[in-house]
Amino acid sequence: MGYCSGRCTLVAVCGAQLVSVLERQIFDFLGYQWAPILANFIHIIVVILGLFGTIQYRPRYITGYAVWLILWVTWNVFVICFYLEAGDLSKLAGFIYACYVVKCITEEEDSFDFIGGFDSYGYQGPQKTSHLQLQPMYM
């Protein structure tokens, strides 16, 4: 019979976390939001440090990993509850949606059409005001 110590279990947990966060990172790269990509990158670094601390018997790294893991799980539980609109988080969702609407309204819009040039949003192309031709000047 095999016996897995606490150290062996922590190495297995770190390995599983690395695999899952790398999969999540791949799917986040398919999107357009950069905050989850940066958060996943930081999580990968902390998990690697926790793995290093476990293998090399570094208690500070393991403590830092444990604190990060508590924050990471708390954040993920909050995100899950937020998307499921559990409890009073629906009020928070309304506030965030209102901020998004205000951002969309105040955002400056590009009016360039790649096929037809500029749209007719008040832009008038250069117009000749006189019939004078420009002559080259030689020095």
N, CA, C and O atoms as a GROMACS GRO file, in nm:
protein
  556
    1MET      N    1   0.083  -0.117   0.000
    1MET     CA    2   0.000   0.000   0.000
    1MET      C    3   0.088   0.124   0.000
    1MET      O    4   0.190   0.130   0.068
    2GLY      N    5   0.046   0.221  -0.076
    2GLY     CA    6   0.122   0.345  -0.082
    2GLY      C    7   0.070   0.445   0.020
    2GLY      O    8  -0.047   0.446   0.056
    3TYR      N    9   0.160   0.527   0.063
    3TYR     CA   10   0.125   0.631   0.159
    3TYR      C   11   0.168   0.764   0.100
    3TYR      O   12   0.283   0.781   0.060
    4CYS      N   13   0.075   0.859   0.095
    4CYS     CA   14   0.105   0.991   0.040
    4CYS      C   15   0.109   1.091   0.155
    4CYS      O   16   0.008   1.115   0.221
    5SER      N   17   0.223   1.150   0.177
    5SER     CA   18   0.238   1.246   0.286
    5SER      C   19   0.172   1.378   0.248
    5SER      O   20   0.122   1.395   0.137
    6GLY      N   21   0.173   1.470   0.342
    6GLY     CA   22   0.117   1.603   0.316
    6GLY      C   23   0.193   1.675   0.206
    6GLY      O   24   0.136   1.750   0.127
    7ARG      N   25   0.322   1.651   0.203
    7ARG     CA   26   0.406   1.712   0.099
    7ARG      C   27   0.369   1.659  -0.039
    7ARG      O   28   0.357   1.735  -0.135
    8CYS      N   29   0.350   1.529  -0.048
    8CYS     CA   30   0.311   1.467  -0.175
    8CYS      C   31   0.174   1.517  -0.219
    8CYS      O   32   0.152   1.541  -0.338
    9THR      N   33   0.082   1.533  -0.125
    9THR     CA   34  -0.051   1.583  -0.156
    9THR      C   35  -0.045   1.726  -0.206
    9THR      O   36  -0.114   1.761  -0.302
   10LEU      N   37   0.037   1.809  -0.143
   10LEU     CA   38   0.050   1.948  -0.185
   10LEU      C   39   0.111   1.958  -0.325
   10LEU      O   40   0.071   2.045  -0.403
   11VAL      N   41   0.206   1.872  -0.356
   11VAL     CA   42   0.263   1.870  -0.491
   11VAL      C   43   0.157   1.830  -0.593
   11VAL      O   44   0.151   1.887  -0.702
   12ALA      N   45   0.072   1.733  -0.558
   12ALA     CA   46  -0.035   1.691  -0.648
   12ALA      C   47  -0.137   1.803  -0.668
   12ALA      O   48  -0.185   1.824  -0.780
   13VAL      N   49  -0.170   1.875  -0.560
   13VAL     CA   50  -0.266   1.987  -0.570
   13VAL      C   51  -0.207   2.098  -0.657
   13VAL      O   52  -0.276   2.154  -0.742
   14CYS      N   53  -0.080   2.130  -0.636
   14CYS     CA   54  -0.015   2.234  -0.718
   14CYS      C   55  -0.011   2.193  -0.865
   14CYS      O   56  -0.034   2.276  -0.953
   15GLY      N   57   0.017   2.067  -0.891
   15GLY     CA   58   0.019   2.019  -1.030
   15GLY      C   59  -0.118   2.028  -1.095
   15GLY      O   60  -0.130   2.070  -1.210
   16ALA      N   61  -0.223   1.989  -1.021
   16ALA     CA   62  -0.359   2.000  -1.074
   16ALA      C   63  -0.397   2.145  -1.098
   16ALA      O   64  -0.463   2.177  -1.197
   17GLN      N   65  -0.356   2.234  -1.008
   17GLN     CA   66  -0.386   2.376  -1.027
   17GLN      C   67  -0.314   2.431  -1.149
   17GLN      O   68  -0.371   2.511  -1.224
   18LEU      N   69  -0.190   2.391  -1.170
   18LEU     CA   70  -0.117   2.438  -1.288
   18LEU      C   71  -0.185   2.394  -1.416
   18LEU      O   72  -0.198   2.473  -1.510
   19VAL      N   73  -0.229   2.270  -1.421
   19VAL     CA   74  -0.298   2.221  -1.541
   19VAL      C   75  -0.427   2.297  -1.564
   19VAL      O   76  -0.455   2.340  -1.676
   20SER      N   77  -0.507   2.314  -1.457
   20SER     CA   78  -0.636   2.383  -1.474
   20SER      C   79  -0.619   2.530  -1.509
   20SER      O   80  -0.694   2.582  -1.591
   21VAL      N   81  -0.521   2.599  -1.448
   21VAL     CA   82  -0.504   2.741  -1.477
   21VAL      C   83  -0.444   2.762  -1.616
   21VAL      O   84  -0.472   2.863  -1.681
   22LEU      N   85  -0.364   2.668  -1.663
   22LEU     CA   86  -0.315   2.679  -1.801
   22LEU      C   87  -0.427   2.661  -1.902
   22LEU      O   88  -0.430   2.729  -2.005
   23GLU      N   89  -0.520   2.569  -1.874
   23GLU     CA   90  -0.638   2.555  -1.961
   23GLU      C   91  -0.721   2.682  -1.959
   23GLU      O   92  -0.768   2.729  -2.063
   24ARG      N   93  -0.739   2.737  -1.841
   24ARG     CA   94  -0.817   2.862  -1.829
   24ARG      C   95  -0.747   2.976  -1.902
   24ARG      O   96  -0.813   3.059  -1.964
   25GLN      N   97  -0.616   2.979  -1.894
   25GLN     CA   98  -0.539   3.083  -1.962
   25GLN      C   99  -0.558   3.075  -2.114
   25GLN      O  100  -0.570   3.177  -2.181
   26ILE      N  101  -0.562   2.954  -2.167
   26ILE     CA  102  -0.583   2.936  -2.311
   26ILE      C  103  -0.718   2.992  -2.352
   26ILE      O  104  -0.729   3.061  -2.453
   27PHE      N  105  -0.823   2.962  -2.274
   27PHE     CA  106  -0.955   3.013  -2.309
   27PHE      C  107  -0.965   3.164  -2.289
   27PHE      O  108  -1.038   3.231  -2.362
   28ASP      N  109  -0.892   3.218  -2.191
   28ASP     CA  110  -0.893   3.363  -2.172
   28ASP      C  111  -0.821   3.434  -2.286
   28ASP      O  112  -0.857   3.547  -2.320
   29PHE      N  113  -0.721   3.371  -2.346
   29PHE     CA  114  -0.654   3.432  -2.461
   29PHE      C  115  -0.746   3.439  -2.582
   29PHE      O  116  -0.724   3.522  -2.671
   30LEU      N  117  -0.849   3.356  -2.587
   30LEU     CA  118  -0.945   3.361  -2.698
   30LEU      C  119  -1.038   3.481  -2.685
   30LEU      O  120  -1.098   3.524  -2.783
   31GLY      N  121  -1.049   3.536  -2.564
   31GLY     CA  122  -1.137   3.651  -2.541
   31GLY      C  123  -1.062   3.781  -2.561
   31GLY      O  124  -0.953   3.784  -2.618
   32TYR      N  125  -1.124   3.887  -2.514
   32TYR     CA  126  -1.067   4.020  -2.532
   32TYR      C  127  -1.038   4.090  -2.400
   32TYR      O  128  -0.998   4.206  -2.399
   33GLN      N  129  -1.057   4.021  -2.288
   33GLN     CA  130  -1.034   4.084  -2.158
   33GLN      C  131  -0.895   4.046  -2.109
   33GLN      O  132  -0.859   3.928  -2.106
   34TRP      N  133  -0.817   4.146  -2.070
   34TRP     CA  134  -0.679   4.122  -2.029
   34TRP      C  135  -0.663   4.104  -1.880
   34TRP      O  136  -0.561   4.051  -1.836
   35ALA      N  137  -0.759   4.147  -1.800
   35ALA     CA  138  -0.747   4.132  -1.655
   35ALA      C  139  -0.743   3.985  -1.612
   35ALA      O  140  -0.659   3.949  -1.529
   36PRO      N  141  -0.830   3.898  -1.665
   36PRO     CA  142  -0.820   3.757  -1.627
   36PRO      C  143  -0.688   3.693  -1.673
   36PRO      O  144  -0.636   3.603  -1.606
   37ILE      N  145  -0.635   3.737  -1.784
   37ILE     CA  146  -0.508   3.683  -1.832
   37ILE      C  147  -0.396   3.719  -1.735
   37ILE      O  148  -0.314   3.634  -1.701
   38LEU      N  149  -0.394   3.844  -1.689
   38LEU     CA  150  -0.292   3.886  -1.592
   38LEU      C  151  -0.310   3.816  -1.458
   38LEU      O  152  -0.212   3.778  -1.394
   39ALA      N  153  -0.436   3.801  -1.415
   39ALA     CA  154  -0.461   3.732  -1.288
   39ALA      C  155  -0.417   3.586  -1.296
   39ALA      O  156  -0.358   3.533  -1.202
   40ASN      N  157  -0.446   3.521  -1.408
   40ASN     CA  158  -0.402   3.382  -1.426
   40ASN      C  159  -0.251   3.372  -1.428
   40ASN      O  160  -0.194   3.277  -1.374
   41PHE      N  161  -0.186   3.468  -1.491
   41PHE     CA  162  -0.040   3.468  -1.496
   41PHE      C  163   0.020   3.480  -1.356
   41PHE      O  164   0.114   3.409  -1.321
   42ILE      N  165  -0.036   3.570  -1.275
   42ILE     CA  166   0.011   3.584  -1.137
   42ILE      C  167  -0.016   3.455  -1.059
   42ILE      O  168   0.067   3.412  -0.978
   43HIS      N  169  -0.132   3.394  -1.084
   43HIS     CA  170  -0.165   3.268  -1.016
   43HIS      C  171  -0.065   3.158  -1.054
   43HIS      O  172  -0.023   3.080  -0.969
   44ILE      N  173  -0.028   3.152  -1.182
   44ILE     CA  174   0.070   3.053  -1.225
   44ILE      C  175   0.203   3.074  -1.152
   44ILE      O  176   0.265   2.977  -1.107
   45ILE      N  177   0.246   3.198  -1.142
   45ILE     CA  178   0.373   3.227  -1.073
   45ILE      C  179   0.366   3.186  -0.926
   45ILE      O  180   0.460   3.125  -0.874
   46VAL      N  181   0.254   3.218  -0.858
   46VAL     CA  182   0.242   3.184  -0.716
   46VAL      C  183   0.235   3.032  -0.697
   46VAL      O  184   0.292   2.979  -0.601
   47VAL      N  185   0.166   2.962  -0.786
   47VAL     CA  186   0.159   2.816  -0.776
   47VAL      C  187   0.298   2.755  -0.797
   47VAL      O  188   0.335   2.660  -0.728
   48ILE      N  189   0.374   2.808  -0.892
   48ILE     CA  190   0.510   2.758  -0.912
   48ILE      C  191   0.596   2.784  -0.788
   48ILE      O  192   0.674   2.698  -0.748
   49LEU      N  193   0.581   2.902  -0.727
   49LEU     CA  194   0.654   2.930  -0.603
   49LEU      C  195   0.610   2.836  -0.490
   49LEU      O  196   0.693   2.790  -0.412
   50GLY      N  197   0.480   2.807  -0.482
   50GLY     CA  198   0.432   2.712  -0.382
   50GLY      C  199   0.486   2.572  -0.406
   50GLY      O  200   0.520   2.501  -0.312
   51LEU      N  201   0.493   2.533  -0.533
   51LEU     CA  202   0.550   2.403  -0.568
   51LEU      C  203   0.698   2.399  -0.532
   51LEU      O  204   0.746   2.299  -0.477
   52PHE      N  205   0.770   2.505  -0.562
   52PHE     CA  206   0.911   2.515  -0.526
   52PHE      C  207   0.930   2.510  -0.375
   52PHE      O  208   1.019   2.442  -0.325
   53GLY      N  209   0.845   2.583  -0.302
   53GLY     CA  210   0.853   2.583  -0.156
   53GLY      C  211   0.823   2.447  -0.096
   53GLY      O  212   0.880   2.410   0.006
   54THR      N  213   0.733   2.373  -0.160
   54THR     CA  214   0.702   2.239  -0.111
   54THR      C  215   0.819   2.143  -0.133
   54THR      O  216   0.855   2.066  -0.044
   55ILE      N  217   0.875   2.148  -0.251
   55ILE     CA  218   0.985   2.057  -0.283
   55ILE      C  219   1.111   2.092  -0.205
   55ILE      O  220   1.182   2.002  -0.160
   56GLN      N  221   1.141   2.222  -0.189
   56GLN     CA  222   1.264   2.266  -0.124
   56GLN      C  223   1.248   2.293   0.027
   56GLN      O  224   1.342   2.341   0.091
   57TYR      N  225   1.132   2.263   0.083
   57TYR     CA  226   1.105   2.287   0.225
   57TYR      C  227   1.124   2.435   0.262
   57TYR      O  228   1.198   2.467   0.356
   58ARG      N  229   1.059   2.524   0.190
   58ARG     CA  230   1.064   2.668   0.218
   58ARG      C  231   0.929   2.710   0.279
   58ARG      O  232   0.832   2.727   0.205
   59PRO      N  233   0.922   2.727   0.412
   59PRO     CA  234   0.794   2.758   0.476
   59PRO      C  235   0.735   2.893   0.434
   59PRO      O  236   0.613   2.908   0.430
   60ARG      N  237   0.819   2.991   0.403
   60ARG     CA  238   0.766   3.122   0.361
   60ARG      C  239   0.691   3.110   0.229
   60ARG      O  240   0.586   3.171   0.212
   61TYR      N  241   0.744   3.032   0.136
   61TYR     CA  242   0.677   3.015   0.008
   61TYR      C  243   0.545   2.941   0.024
   61TYR      O  244   0.446   2.973  -0.041
   62ILE      N  245   0.546   2.843   0.112
   62ILE     CA  246   0.422   2.766   0.135
   62ILE      C  247   0.318   2.854   0.204
   62ILE      O  248   0.200   2.845   0.172
   63THR      N  249   0.360   2.937   0.298
   63THR     CA  250   0.267   3.030   0.364
   63THR      C  251   0.211   3.131   0.265
   63THR      O  252   0.091   3.158   0.263
   64GLY      N  253   0.298   3.188   0.182
   64GLY     CA  254   0.251   3.281   0.079
   64GLY      C  255   0.155   3.215  -0.018
   64GLY      O  256   0.057   3.276  -0.061
   65TYR      N  257   0.184   3.090  -0.053
   65TYR     CA  258   0.095   3.016  -0.142
   65TYR      C  259  -0.040   2.992  -0.075
   65TYR      O  260  -0.144   3.003  -0.140
   66ALA      N  261  -0.040   2.959   0.055
   66ALA     CA  262  -0.165   2.934   0.126
   66ALA      C  263  -0.250   3.061   0.134
   66ALA      O  264  -0.372   3.056   0.115
   67VAL      N  265  -0.186   3.174   0.162
   67VAL     CA  266  -0.260   3.301   0.168
   67VAL      C  267  -0.317   3.336   0.030
   67VAL      O  268  -0.433   3.376   0.018
   68TRP      N  269  -0.235   3.320  -0.074
   68TRP     CA  270  -0.283   3.348  -0.211
   68TRP      C  271  -0.398   3.254  -0.248
   68TRP      O  272  -0.495   3.297  -0.311
   69LEU      N  273  -0.386   3.128  -0.208
   69LEU     CA  274  -0.491   3.032  -0.241
   69LEU      C  275  -0.624   3.070  -0.176
   69LEU      O  276  -0.729   3.055  -0.238
   70ILE      N  277  -0.620   3.120  -0.053
   70ILE     CA  278  -0.742   3.166   0.013
   70ILE      C  279  -0.802   3.285  -0.063
   70ILE      O  280  -0.924   3.290  -0.085
   71LEU      N  281  -0.718   3.380  -0.101
   71LEU     CA  282  -0.767   3.496  -0.179
   71LEU      C  283  -0.822   3.452  -0.314
   71LEU      O  284  -0.926   3.501  -0.358
   72TRP      N  285  -0.753   3.360  -0.380
   72TRP     CA  286  -0.793   3.313  -0.513
   72TRP      C  287  -0.928   3.242  -0.507
   72TRP      O  288  -1.015   3.266  -0.591
   73VAL      N  289  -0.946   3.155  -0.409
   73VAL     CA  290  -1.074   3.082  -0.395
   73VAL      C  291  -1.186   3.179  -0.359
   73VAL      O  292  -1.296   3.167  -0.411
   74THR      N  293  -1.157   3.276  -0.270
   74THR     CA  294  -1.259   3.375  -0.234
   74THR      C  295  -1.302   3.456  -0.356
   74THR      O  296  -1.421   3.479  -0.375
   75TRP      N  297  -1.207   3.499  -0.437
   75TRP     CA  298  -1.239   3.575  -0.557
   75TRP      C  299  -1.322   3.493  -0.655
   75TRP      O  300  -1.419   3.543  -0.713
   76ASN      N  301  -1.285   3.366  -0.675
   76ASN     CA  302  -1.359   3.282  -0.768
   76ASN      C  303  -1.499   3.251  -0.718
   76ASN      O  304  -1.592   3.244  -0.798
   77VAL      N  305  -1.517   3.234  -0.588
   77VAL     CA  306  -1.651   3.214  -0.532
   77VAL      C  307  -1.734   3.341  -0.553
   77VAL      O  308  -1.852   3.332  -0.587
   78PHE      N  309  -1.673   3.458  -0.532
   78PHE     CA  310  -1.745   3.583  -0.557
   78PHE      C  311  -1.788   3.594  -0.703
   78PHE      O  312  -1.902   3.633  -0.731
   79VAL      N  313  -1.699   3.561  -0.796
   79VAL     CA  314  -1.733   3.570  -0.938
   79VAL      C  315  -1.846   3.473  -0.973
   79VAL      O  316  -1.937   3.508  -1.048
   80ILE      N  317  -1.840   3.352  -0.919
   80ILE     CA  318  -1.946   3.254  -0.946
   80ILE      C  319  -2.079   3.304  -0.891
   80ILE      O  320  -2.181   3.298  -0.960
   81CYS      N  321  -2.080   3.355  -0.768
   81CYS     CA  322  -2.204   3.407  -0.709
   81CYS      C  323  -2.253   3.530  -0.785
   81CYS      O  324  -2.374   3.552  -0.797
   82PHE      N  325  -2.160   3.610  -0.834
   82PHE     CA  326  -2.198   3.730  -0.910
   82PHE      C  327  -2.269   3.691  -1.040
   82PHE      O  328  -2.372   3.750  -1.074
   83TYR      N  329  -2.215   3.594  -1.111
   83TYR     CA  330  -2.278   3.553  -1.237
   83TYR      C  331  -2.407   3.477  -1.215
   83TYR      O  332  -2.495   3.479  -1.301
   84LEU      N  333  -2.421   3.410  -1.102
   84LEU     CA  334  -2.546   3.342  -1.071
   84LEU      C  335  -2.646   3.434  -1.003
   84LEU      O  336  -2.759   3.394  -0.974
   85GLU      N  337  -2.606   3.558  -0.977
   85GLU     CA  338  -2.688   3.660  -0.912
   85GLU      C  339  -2.743   3.610  -0.780
   85GLU      O  340  -2.863   3.620  -0.753
   86ALA      N  341  -2.654   3.556  -0.696
   86ALA     CA  342  -2.694   3.506  -0.565
   86ALA      C  343  -2.698   3.621  -0.465
   86ALA      O  344  -2.610   3.707  -0.464
   87GLY      N  345  -2.799   3.622  -0.381
   87GLY     CA  346  -2.809   3.722  -0.275
   87GLY      C  347  -2.828   3.863  -0.328
   87GLY      O  348  -2.902   3.885  -0.424
   88ASP      N  349  -2.762   3.958  -0.265
   88ASP     CA  350  -2.772   4.099  -0.302
   88ASP      C  351  -2.677   4.138  -0.413
   88ASP      O  352  -2.661   4.257  -0.442
   89LEU      N  353  -2.614   4.042  -0.476
   89LEU     CA  354  -2.520   4.075  -0.583
   89LEU      C  355  -2.590   4.127  -0.708
   89LEU      O  356  -2.526   4.186  -0.794
   90SER      N  357  -2.722   4.106  -0.719
   90SER     CA  358  -2.794   4.160  -0.834
   90SER      C  359  -2.796   4.312  -0.830
   90SER      O  360  -2.799   4.377  -0.934
   91LYS      N  361  -2.796   4.371  -0.709
   91LYS     CA  362  -2.788   4.518  -0.698
   91LYS      C  363  -2.652   4.565  -0.749
   91LYS      O  364  -2.643   4.666  -0.819
   92LEU      N  365  -2.548   4.492  -0.713
   92LEU     CA  366  -2.414   4.525  -0.762
   92LEU      C  367  -2.407   4.511  -0.914
   92LEU      O  368  -2.339   4.588  -0.982
   93ALA      N  369  -2.478   4.410  -0.965
   93ALA     CA  370  -2.480   4.391  -1.111
   93ALA      C  371  -2.547   4.510  -1.179
   93ALA      O  372  -2.502   4.553  -1.286
   94GLY      N  373  -2.651   4.563  -1.120
   94GLY     CA  374  -2.717   4.681  -1.176
   94GLY      C  375  -2.625   4.802  -1.177
   94GLY      O  376  -2.623   4.878  -1.274
   95PHE      N  377  -2.548   4.819  -1.071
   95PHE     CA  378  -2.453   4.930  -1.065
   95PHE      C  379  -2.345   4.914  -1.171
   95PHE      O  380  -2.310   5.011  -1.238
   96ILE      N  381  -2.292   4.794  -1.185
   96ILE     CA  382  -2.188   4.770  -1.285
   96ILE      C  383  -2.243   4.790  -1.425
   96ILE      O  384  -2.174   4.845  -1.512
   97TYR      N  385  -2.366   4.746  -1.450
   97TYR     CA  386  -2.427   4.765  -1.582
   97TYR      C  387  -2.448   4.914  -1.609
   97TYR      O  388  -2.428   4.960  -1.722
   98ALA      N  389  -2.489   4.989  -1.507
   98ALA     CA  390  -2.506   5.134  -1.526
   98ALA      C  391  -2.374   5.200  -1.560
   98ALA      O  392  -2.369   5.288  -1.646
   99CYS      N  393  -2.266   5.159  -1.495
   99CYS     CA  394  -2.133   5.213  -1.527
   99CYS      C  395  -2.094   5.178  -1.671
   99CYS      O  396  -2.035   5.261  -1.741
  100TYR      N  397  -2.128   5.059  -1.714
  100TYR     CA  398  -2.097   5.017  -1.851
  100TYR      C  399  -2.174   5.101  -1.952
  100TYR      O  400  -2.119   5.142  -2.054
  101VAL      N  401  -2.302   5.128  -1.924
  101VAL     CA  402  -2.383   5.209  -2.016
  101VAL      C  403  -2.327   5.350  -2.024
  101VAL      O  404  -2.319   5.407  -2.133
  102VAL      N  405  -2.289   5.408  -1.910
  102VAL     CA  406  -2.231   5.542  -1.911
  102VAL      C  407  -2.102   5.544  -1.991
  102VAL      O  408  -2.077   5.638  -2.066
  103LYS      N  409  -2.019   5.440  -1.977
  103LYS     CA  410  -1.894   5.432  -2.052
  103LYS      C  411  -1.922   5.424  -2.202
  103LYS      O  412  -1.853   5.487  -2.282
  104CYS      N  413  -2.023   5.345  -2.240
  104CYS     CA  414  -2.056   5.332  -2.382
  104CYS      C  415  -2.108   5.463  -2.441
  104CYS      O  416  -2.080   5.495  -2.556
  105ILE      N  417  -2.184   5.537  -2.362
  105ILE     CA  418  -2.240   5.663  -2.411
  105ILE      C  419  -2.131   5.768  -2.426
  105ILE      O  420  -2.130   5.843  -2.524
  106THR      N  421  -2.040   5.773  -2.330
  106THR     CA  422  -1.938   5.878  -2.333
  106THR      C  423  -1.817   5.840  -2.417
  106THR      O  424  -1.728   5.923  -2.438
  107GLU      N  425  -1.811   5.718  -2.465
  107GLU     CA  426  -1.696   5.675  -2.543
  107GLU      C  427  -1.699   5.741  -2.681
  107GLU      O  428  -1.804   5.748  -2.746
  108GLU      N  429  -1.584   5.788  -2.724
  108GLU     CA  430  -1.575   5.850  -2.855
  108GLU      C  431  -1.582   5.743  -2.961
  108GLU      O  432  -1.516   5.639  -2.951
  109GLU      N  433  -1.662   5.768  -3.062
  109GLU     CA  434  -1.684   5.666  -3.164
  109GLU      C  435  -1.596   5.693  -3.286
  109GLU      O  436  -1.582   5.806  -3.331
  110ASP      N  437  -1.538   5.587  -3.335
  110ASP     CA  438  -1.465   5.597  -3.462
  110ASP      C  439  -1.567   5.596  -3.574
  110ASP      O  440  -1.661   5.517  -3.574
  111SER      N  441  -1.549   5.684  -3.669
  111SER     CA  442  -1.645   5.690  -3.778
  111SER      C  443  -1.578   5.656  -3.910
  111SER      O  444  -1.619   5.706  -4.015
  112PHE      N  445  -1.476   5.574  -3.907
  112PHE     CA  446  -1.407   5.539  -4.030
  112PHE      C  447  -1.462   5.410  -4.084
  112PHE      O  448  -1.466   5.309  -4.013
  113ASP      N  449  -1.506   5.412  -4.206
  113ASP     CA  450  -1.556   5.294  -4.274
  113ASP      C  451  -1.446   5.246  -4.367
  113ASP      O  452  -1.403   5.320  -4.455
  114PHE      N  453  -1.401   5.124  -4.349
  114PHE     CA  454  -1.287   5.075  -4.425
  114PHE      C  455  -1.319   5.056  -4.572
  114PHE      O  456  -1.228   5.052  -4.655
  115ILE      N  457  -1.445   5.044  -4.606
  115ILE     CA  458  -1.480   5.024  -4.747
  115ILE      C  459  -1.506   5.157  -4.816
  115ILE      O  460  -1.457   5.181  -4.926
  116GLY      N  461  -1.581   5.242  -4.751
  116GLY     CA  462  -1.621   5.365  -4.818
  116GLY      C  463  -1.550   5.490  -4.770
  116GLY      O  464  -1.588   5.599  -4.811
  117GLY      N  465  -1.452   5.479  -4.686
  117GLY     CA  466  -1.384   5.598  -4.634
  117GLY      C  467  -1.454   5.647  -4.510
  117GLY      O  468  -1.499   5.567  -4.428
  118PHE      N  469  -1.465   5.776  -4.495
  118PHE     CA  470  -1.529   5.833  -4.378
  118PHE      C  471  -1.680   5.833  -4.396
  118PHE      O  472  -1.732   5.859  -4.504
  119ASP      N  473  -1.749   5.805  -4.287
  119ASP     CA  474  -1.895   5.813  -4.290
  119ASP      C  475  -1.937   5.958  -4.287
  119ASP      O  476  -1.854   6.048  -4.272
  120SER      N  477  -2.064   5.981  -4.300
  120SER     CA  478  -2.114   6.118  -4.303
  120SER      C  479  -2.151   6.165  -4.163
  120SER      O  480  -2.264   6.207  -4.142
  121TYR      N  481  -2.060   6.158  -4.069
  121TYR     CA  482  -2.084   6.208  -3.934
  121TYR      C  483  -2.028   6.348  -3.920
  121TYR      O  484  -1.956   6.377  -3.825
  122GLY      N  485  -2.061   6.434  -4.012
  122GLY     CA  486  -2.017   6.572  -4.002
  122GLY      C  487  -1.883   6.596  -4.070
  122GLY      O  488  -1.837   6.710  -4.074
  123TYR      N  489  -1.820   6.494  -4.121
  123TYR     CA  490  -1.690   6.513  -4.185
  123TYR      C  491  -1.711   6.545  -4.332
  123TYR      O  492  -1.778   6.471  -4.404
  124GLN      N  493  -1.656   6.651  -4.374
  124GLN     CA  494  -1.658   6.688  -4.515
  124GLN      C  495  -1.515   6.685  -4.564
  124GLN      O  496  -1.426   6.743  -4.502
  125GLY      N  497  -1.492   6.619  -4.672
  125GLY     CA  498  -1.358   6.606  -4.726
  125GLY      C  499  -1.301   6.741  -4.765
  125GLY      O  500  -1.372   6.841  -4.766
  126PRO      N  501  -1.173   6.746  -4.796
  126PRO     CA  502  -1.111   6.873  -4.834
  126PRO      C  503  -1.176   6.928  -4.961
  126PRO      O  504  -1.196   6.856  -5.059
  127GLN      N  505  -1.207   7.056  -4.957
  127GLN     CA  506  -1.270   7.120  -5.071
  127GLN      C  507  -1.183   7.237  -5.115
  127GLN      O  508  -1.121   7.304  -5.033
  128LYS      N  509  -1.180   7.260  -5.246
  128LYS     CA  510  -1.103   7.372  -5.300
  128LYS      C  511  -1.184   7.500  -5.282
  128LYS      O  512  -1.302   7.507  -5.318
  129THR      N  513  -1.118   7.599  -5.226
  129THR     CA  514  -1.187   7.726  -5.206
  129THR      C  515  -1.150   7.828  -5.313
  129THR      O  516  -1.221   7.927  -5.331
  130SER      N  517  -1.041   7.805  -5.382
  130SER     CA  518  -1.003   7.898  -5.488
  130SER      C  519  -0.954   7.817  -5.608
  130SER      O  520  -0.928   7.697  -5.597
  131HIS      N  521  -0.941   7.884  -5.719
  131HIS     CA  522  -0.898   7.817  -5.841
  131HIS      C  523  -0.750   7.839  -5.868
  131HIS      O  524  -0.703   7.815  -5.980
  132LEU      N  525  -0.677   7.885  -5.770
  132LEU     CA  526  -0.535   7.906  -5.788
  132LEU      C  527  -0.463   7.773  -5.779
  132LEU      O  528  -0.493   7.688  -5.696
  133GLN      N  529  -0.367   7.757  -5.867
  133GLN     CA  530  -0.287   7.635  -5.862
  133GLN      C  531  -0.156   7.664  -5.790
  133GLN      O  532  -0.101   7.773  -5.799
  134LEU      N  533  -0.110   7.564  -5.720
  134LEU     CA  534   0.016   7.579  -5.652
  134LEU      C  535   0.129   7.561  -5.751
  134LEU      O  536   0.128   7.468  -5.832
  135GLN      N  537   0.226   7.649  -5.745
  135GLN     CA  538   0.342   7.640  -5.833
  135GLN      C  539   0.464   7.600  -5.751
  135GLN      O  540   0.480   7.647  -5.639
  136PRO      N  541   0.549   7.514  -5.805
  136PRO     CA  542   0.671   7.479  -5.731
  136PRO      C  543   0.761   7.600  -5.717
  136PRO      O  544   0.766   7.685  -5.806
  137MET      N  545   0.831   7.608  -5.609
  137MET     CA  546   0.920   7.719  -5.583
  137MET      C  547   1.064   7.667  -5.582
  137MET      O  548   1.099   7.578  -5.505
  138TYR      N  549   1.145   7.725  -5.667
  138TYR     CA  550   1.285   7.683  -5.676
  138TYR      C  551   1.372   7.787  -5.608
  138TYR      O  552   1.347   7.906  -5.620
  139MET      N  553   1.472   7.745  -5.538
  139MET     CA  554   1.563   7.837  -5.472
  139MET      C  555   1.700   7.825  -5.528
  139MET      O  556   1.791   7.896  -5.485
   0.00000   0.00000   0.00000
